[in-house]
Amino acid sequence: MLRNRMAAAKDVAEKLVALESAIDDALLCAAELSLSASKGRKTANISAMVGQDALNSTAKTYASLMEARSQIVDAHGAYADVRDQIGLRTFAGGMYGDCVEGKIGAANEEEAATPIIYSASKAA
């Protein structure tokens, strides 16, 4: 049963991190598009009035992506609550704070469910 929960949590975590990354990639693309359009206009010596509607639409898209990013960050927290509710907890973090569920390499269900306790004296 623990193995099934850990497998499910791992699958959800992988999809969550992939979505977070995709949103960040989309934000970068939108920013690069705005930069490219502005640079192109200046290089070609075109009036600032030309293409303003396109830049406005790109800016609105960027704002929508930022809202999506905020929502997925909230969802990440909610999924962490679900993880805790099903008896798994984070014991380590990776790059960008990605969560790792349960105790990797636990010999059995009991060992995997044993709380990890850090004392102040050992943490220092």
Secondary structure, DSSP 8 states (H G I E B T S, - for coil): -HHHHHHHHHHHHHHHHHHHHHHHHHHHHHHHHHHHHHHHHHHTT--TTTTHHHHHHHHHHHHHHHHHHHHHHHHHHHHHHHHHHTT--EEEE-GGG-EEES-TT-SSHHHHHS-----HHHH-
